[in-house]
Amino acid sequence: MRLVQGGFAKETHIDALPISKRTREALRRMSVWYLEDLAEVTDAELRQQQGVGESTCELLIEMLKTVGLHLREAESFER
């Protein structure tokens, strides 16, 4: 797994992230343009995207943590 080092901000554009072009395209399909936009996506939504593998998911989660964010919690439907 790649280590995430500092240098990111919530406003960091996805083009500035150390991710593949394929991952960048997957994020664009999800309307994720900035690192902070990723916080609006659930873990399941991210992992369902073609072009986003397991190690990339973990890398993106770590990047979010460096700026104090996390993926959105999945909504539970209770009756």
C-alpha positions in Angstrom: 0.0 0.0 0.0 1.2 3.5 -0.8 1.7 5.8 2.1 -0.1 9.1 2.1 2.0 12.1 3.1 0.8 15.6 3.8 0.3 18.4 1.3 -3.4 17.9 0.7 -6.2 20.3 1.6 -10.0 19.8 1.4 -9.9 22.0 -1.7 -7.2 19.8 -3.5 -8.4 19.1 -7.0 -8.5 15.4 -8.0 -6.0 16.2 -10.8 -3.4 17.0 -8.1 -3.9 13.7 -6.3 -1.4 10.8 -6.7 -4.0 8.5 -8.4 -4.3 6.9 -11.8 -6.1 8.5 -14.8 -8.6 5.6 -14.6 -9.3 6.4 -11.0 -9.6 10.1 -11.8 -12.2 9.3 -14.5 -14.2 7.2 -12.1 -14.2 10.0 -9.6 -15.4 12.4 -12.3 -18.3 10.1 -13.2 -19.3 10.4 -9.5 -19.1 14.2 -9.7 -16.0 14.3 -7.4 -13.8 17.2 -8.4 -12.1 18.0 -5.1 -11.0 15.9 -2.2 -13.8 17.3 -0.1 -16.4 16.1 -2.6 -15.2 12.6 -1.9 -16.7 12.9 1.6 -20.1 12.9 0.1 -19.6 9.4 -1.3 -20.2 6.2 0.7 -17.7 3.4 0.9 -20.0 1.1 -1.1 -20.5 3.7 -3.9 -16.7 4.2 -4.1 -16.0 0.5 -4.3 -18.6 -0.1 -6.9 -16.9 2.2 -9.4 -15.0 0.6 -12.2 -11.5 1.8 -12.1 -11.3 2.1 -8.3 -9.7 -1.0 -6.8 -9.2 -2.0 -3.2 -5.8 -0.4 -2.7 -7.0 2.8 -4.3 -10.1 2.9 -2.0 -7.8 2.6 1.0 -5.5 5.3 -0.4 -8.4 7.7 -1.0 -9.7 7.0 2.5 -6.3 7.8 4.0 -6.1 11.1 2.0 -9.5 12.1 3.4 -8.2 11.4 6.9 -5.2 13.7 6.4 -7.7 16.6 6.0 -10.0 15.6 8.8 -12.7 14.0 6.5 -14.2 10.6 6.0 -16.5 8.9 3.6 -20.2 9.4 4.1 -22.0 6.8 6.2 -24.4 4.6 4.4 -28.0 5.4 5.3 -29.8 2.7 7.2 -33.5 2.1 6.8 -35.1 1.0 10.0 -38.8 0.3 10.4 
